[in-house]
Amino acid sequence: MSPAPVRFRDTRRTAYDFSGSALVRCPRCDRVAHFERRHGRTADARGRTYPERRLVCRSCGLSRIDTGPHCATRRPGQRCGRPALWLRAETRHGELWAYNLEHLDLIRRFVAAELRERAPWYDTGQKMTLVARLPAWIKGAKNRAEVLSAIDRLRASVTTG
């Protein structure tokens, strides 16, 4: 008797659920750092409010809190916004990326599964979850080994980076 197929059930999570916390490249030492959106909001001189964002690097001790519209970690020539994601890998089909290890784990469980079950959209009206929006080359069974290998490399880079 053959073993039961690996099963994945869609958890209805979106990319926004993972975007509050990300592993990024430290602007000072180019090692892995943690970037998070905080719950507090601060107002500027004009009265506009912005969410607080915090960057912490355990390697070099960098700690920054940004409360304005501009990025506190900006380098010359770097566009404003979030620092570069750490969990990015180029494959021959395209770029694979994740915000954090939890996001990467969800993608890994989806790719590794032989049986993928979508969540019923009629319960909440939400049709396009994170796994539904993944590119076709990630979903394809013929690319499974290559994508899983890239995911394993990304996971290993966090412990060595």
LINDA-V724705 format. One record per backbone hydrogen bond with DSSP energy under -0.5 kcal/mol. CO is the residue of the C=O (numbers start at 0). NH is the residue of the N-H. E is the energy in kcal/mol with one decimal. If there is no record, write none. Layout:
BEGIN
CO;NH;E
CO;NH;E
END
This chain:
BEGIN
5;113;-1.3
5;114;-2.4
7;116;-3.4
12;129;-3.4
13;16;-0.9
14;17;-1.2
14;18;-0.9
17;20;-1.2
19;36;-3.1
21;23;-0.6
21;34;-3.0
22;85;-2.8
22;86;-0.7
23;25;-0.5
23;32;-2.8
25;29;-1.6
30;25;-3.2
32;23;-2.4
33;55;-2.7
34;21;-3.2
35;53;-2.7
39;51;-2.1
41;49;-2.3
43;46;-1.5
47;43;-2.3
49;41;-2.1
51;37;-3.2
52;65;-3.3
53;35;-2.5
54;63;-2.6
55;33;-3.3
55;57;-0.5
56;60;-1.2
61;56;-2.7
63;54;-2.6
65;52;-2.7
70;73;-0.8
74;77;-2.1
83;24;-2.6
85;87;-1.8
86;97;-1.9
88;95;-3.2
93;90;-2.5
95;88;-2.8
98;22;-2.9
99;103;-2.3
100;104;-2.4
101;105;-1.8
102;106;-2.0
103;107;-2.4
104;108;-2.6
105;109;-2.0
106;110;-2.7
107;111;-2.6
108;112;-1.0
113;115;-0.5
114;7;-2.5
114;116;-0.5
115;117;-0.5
116;9;-2.5
119;122;-0.9
120;124;-2.8
124;126;-0.8
126;128;-1.2
128;132;-1.4
130;133;-0.7
134;137;-1.0
134;138;-1.5
135;139;-1.7
139;142;-1.0
140;143;-1.2
142;146;-2.6
143;147;-2.7
144;148;-2.0
145;149;-2.0
146;150;-2.4
147;151;-2.3
148;152;-2.0
149;153;-2.2
150;154;-2.4
151;155;-2.2
152;156;-1.8
153;157;-0.9
154;157;-0.7
154;158;-1.0
155;159;-1.8
156;160;-2.1
160;31;-1.4
END
